């Protein structure tokens, strides 16, 4: 019973932190991608501690909250695609060999960027133009590569430096 309580509490905490970071990123107007990168790291930590089902449930709850409560709906789409889906895809892609993994990651990055551009057309049609597709792809792919490297480097740091403080409450 104690394991279920820890899972529920930790998933709720990570969902609340993710929503808080996304809300602060939306309020500043500049830190949307940074807040989304922090949220993807929180999703990866939640996946490591509690498993896939808890991570999916917490990101779904946070995604619904983002769509309902955030003033900027493109930030909510950014969270759902980059902060929620991509870390879970990253875990799957790490199990593959290097070349197929990078091919899948780049394909997923292009699809996520196109979903974000499509959501911009849907939610803010006055600001969105067809001219923004090429710059979004050219600037988005390096950002995804940096996010992927960040997530890969974060997990050993979490395992050896931070996890010991969380595990003691798990027992």
N, C-alpha and C positions, 0 to 999 in steps of 0.2 A: 504494500500500500504506500509505503514511503517513496518508492520510485515514481509512482504515478503522480503523487503530490509534487515532487521535485520537477517532473516533466511539465506539469500544468503551470506551476509557478514560474519556471524559467522561460517557457514559451510565452507566457503573458508578459513577463518583463521585457523580453526581446521585442515583442510586438509593440509594446508601449514606447520603448526606446526608439524603435524604427520610426514610428509615427511622429515622435517628438523631433527627431532629426530631420525628417522630411518637412515638417511644419516650419521649423527654423530655417531650413534651406529655401522654402517658398517665401517666407517673409523677407528674407534678404534679397531675393531675386537673382543673386549671383551664385549662390552655393548649392544649386540644385544637383549638379553632378557630384559634388563632394559629399553631400548628404546621402545621395544614392549609393556611393561607394562605401560609406560607413555602414549603411543599411545592408548592403550585400555582404560585408564582413560579419555583421551580426547574424545574418541568415546562415552563413557558413559555420559560425560558432554554435548556433542552435542545432544545426544538422549534426555536428560532431558530438554534442552532448546528449541530445534527446532523440535523434533519428529523423528519418525522412517525413513521417506522418506529422510529427509535431512541427517541423519546419514548414511544411506545406500549410498546415492549419494556421499557424501564426502569421505567415505571409499573406494568406487569404484574408484573415481578419484585418490586418494592417492595410491591405490593398483596398478593402471595402471602406475602411475608415478614411483612407486618403481620398477616394472618390467622393465620399460624402462631405468631408469636412475641410479639405484643402481648398483655398480660393483659386489656385491655378491647377486646372485639370490635366495639363500636360505633365506636370510634376507627378501626378498620380500614375499616369501612363508610364512615365520614366521609372517610377518605383516598381510597378508591376513587371515591367520587362527586364530592367537591369538589376534592381535590388532584390527581386524575388525569384524570377525564373533563371537568370543567368548563373547564380551561385550553385543552384541544384544541377544545372547542366554542366557546370565546371567540375563538380564531383564525379559525374558520369564520364566526362571526357578524360579525366585524369587516369582512369582505368585502362585507357587505350594506349597504343604505342604513340610515339611523339608525332609522326607525320599525319596519321589519320586524325589524331586529336586536334592538331592545329587546323586541319582542313575543316573539321566539324565546328571548331570554335569560330573560325572566320566566317563560315556560312551562317552560323547562328548570329554573329555580330551584324552581318549585313541584313538579315531578317529582322533583328531587333531595331536596327536603325530605320529600316523602312516602316516598321510598325509605329515607331515614334513619329516619323514624318507624316504618316497617314493619320495618326491621332492629332497632330497639329493641324492638318487640313480639316479634321472633323470638329475640333473644339474651338479653334481660332482661325476661321477661314479668311479673315481680312488680312492677317499678317503672313499667312502661308502662301508661298508661290512655288511654281514648278522649279524656279531657279535655285531653291534651297536644297534640292535633293543631292546634287553633286557635291556641294560643300559639306553637307551633313555626312555623306559617305567618306569623303576625304579626311574630315576631322574626326569622325566617329570611330573609324578603324584603329587609329593609333591610341585613342582613349580606351577602346576595348582591350587592346594588347597590354596597355599599362595596367588596367583593372585586373586582367588575368594574371599578370606577373605579381601584382600586389596581393591577390588572393592566394597565389601559390606560396609567396614568401610569408604571408601572415600565419598560416597554419603551423609551421614549426615554432614560430615565436609564441603562438598561443599554447601549443603543446608543452613547451618547456618552461615558460615563464608565467603564464597567467592561469593555466588550467588547475594548478595545484590549489589555488584559492577557491575555486568553484567546486572542486571535487569533494572537499571536506564537508560541504553542506549536503552532499548527495547521499551520504550514508544513512 
